[in-house]
Amino acid sequence: MEKEKVKTKTFVLRIDSEIMDAIEKWAADEFRSANGQILYLLDQALKKSGRGKKNRVKDSSKM
């Protein structure tokens, strides 16, 4: 089975250093990178608001 390739975009983000420190600590607590934590938080916020992808396919068996 071949994994689905996710298309990503590069985006520069200016963020308060205290917020970034908190995100980095939170990410470490959950064994994620800071980038991964930010993506996770954005994904959760989009889902909660009804704007996220409802049925994101994780493996090719569901395609």
DRENDO-1510 file (C-alpha; in Angstrom, 1 decimal, always signed):
<recs>
REC; n; res; u; v; w
REC; 1; MET; +0.0; +0.0; +0.0 .
REC; 2; GLU; +1.3; +3.4; -1.0 .
REC; 3; LYS; +0.9; +6.3; +1.5 .
REC; 4; GLU; -1.1; +9.3; +0.3 .
REC; 5; LYS; +1.1; +12.3; -0.4 .
REC; 6; VAL; +0.1; +15.4; +1.4 .
REC; 7; LYS; +0.8; +18.6; -0.5 .
REC; 8; THR; +2.3; +21.2; +1.8 .
REC; 9; LYS; +2.9; +24.9; +1.6 .
REC; 10; THR; +5.7; +26.9; +3.3 .
REC; 11; PHE; +4.5; +29.8; +5.4 .
REC; 12; VAL; +6.5; +32.2; +7.5 .
REC; 13; LEU; +4.8; +32.9; +10.9 .
REC; 14; ARG; +5.7; +35.6; +13.3 .
REC; 15; ILE; +4.8; +34.5; +16.8 .
REC; 16; ASP; +5.3; +35.9; +20.3 .
REC; 17; SER; +8.3; +34.2; +22.0 .
REC; 18; GLU; +6.3; +33.2; +25.1 .
REC; 19; ILE; +3.6; +31.6; +22.9 .
REC; 20; MET; +6.3; +29.7; +20.9 .
REC; 21; ASP; +7.9; +28.6; +24.1 .
REC; 22; ALA; +4.6; +27.2; +25.4 .
REC; 23; ILE; +4.0; +25.5; +22.0 .
REC; 24; GLU; +7.4; +23.9; +22.1 .
REC; 25; LYS; +6.9; +22.6; +25.6 .
REC; 26; TRP; +3.4; +21.3; +24.7 .
REC; 27; ALA; +4.8; +19.6; +21.6 .
REC; 28; ALA; +7.6; +17.9; +23.6 .
REC; 29; ASP; +5.0; +16.7; +26.1 .
REC; 30; GLU; +3.1; +15.0; +23.2 .
REC; 31; PHE; +6.2; +13.8; +21.3 .
REC; 32; ARG; +5.7; +16.1; +18.4 .
REC; 33; SER; +7.8; +18.8; +16.7 .
REC; 34; ALA; +6.7; +22.4; +17.2 .
REC; 35; ASN; +5.7; +22.5; +13.6 .
REC; 36; GLY; +3.7; +19.3; +14.1 .
REC; 37; GLN; +2.0; +20.7; +17.2 .
REC; 38; ILE; +1.0; +23.9; +15.3 .
REC; 39; LEU; -0.5; +21.8; +12.5 .
REC; 40; TYR; -2.3; +19.6; +15.0 .
REC; 41; LEU; -3.8; +22.7; +16.7 .
REC; 42; LEU; -4.9; +24.3; +13.5 .
REC; 43; ASP; -6.4; +21.0; +12.3 .
REC; 44; GLN; -8.4; +20.7; +15.6 .
REC; 45; ALA; -9.6; +24.3; +15.4 .
REC; 46; LEU; -10.7; +23.8; +11.8 .
REC; 47; LYS; -12.6; +20.6; +12.6 .
REC; 48; LYS; -14.3; +22.2; +15.6 .
REC; 49; SER; -15.4; +25.2; +13.5 .
REC; 50; GLY; -16.7; +22.9; +10.8 .
REC; 51; ARG; -14.2; +24.1; +8.3 .
REC; 52; GLY; -11.7; +21.2; +8.3 .
REC; 53; LYS; -11.6; +18.1; +6.1 .
REC; 54; LYS; -14.3; +15.8; +7.5 .
REC; 55; ASN; -13.0; +12.5; +6.1 .
REC; 56; ARG; -9.2; +12.8; +5.7 .
REC; 57; VAL; -8.0; +9.5; +4.2 .
REC; 58; LYS; -5.0; +8.1; +6.2 .
REC; 59; ASP; -4.4; +5.0; +4.2 .
REC; 60; SER; -5.1; +3.9; +0.6 .
REC; 61; SER; -7.5; +1.1; +1.6 .
REC; 62; LYS; -10.2; +3.7; +2.1 .
REC; 63; MET; -9.7; +5.4; -1.3 .
</recs>
